[in-house]
Amino acid sequence: MRDDQIESLIREIATKHGIAVGRDDPILILQTINNRLLQDGAKAQQDMLDQFKKELEALAMRWSEDAKNKAERIVNASLNASKESMENMMAQGARDTIKSVRTEIESSLNRINGPIRDAKKIAIMNVIAGSMTIIAVTAFIAFTVWIK
């Protein structure tokens, strides 16, 4: 204990209790022991608080890492689900487009096939007519040659 603290304590005892205490009085020894115990207790509590703070910081760091890892897994799962969903939607869109194009091509081919069939029939008729003309001309020539 410091001298000014001892003097202050002696005055306080004299004022409150009306007793004169000397510097070598055993009550001051108890006060010194009490102060020492309080200081040691305060230091021990501070050490325990510092240790507790370190443990809390370590736990907070671990929880932060765990939360970060979980968040990353959730984001990755969400991205994968979105990617799969987009792929499915794109595949469905491609199938729908293919079906639409196929239907349009078949419709166009059906519209074109009618005139092609008609042109084919006309071509066959022209070949027949041409063949008939050749046969007629050949017959005419043969007939005129035979008549002469």
Beta strands, then each sheet from edge to edge (+ up, - down):
end
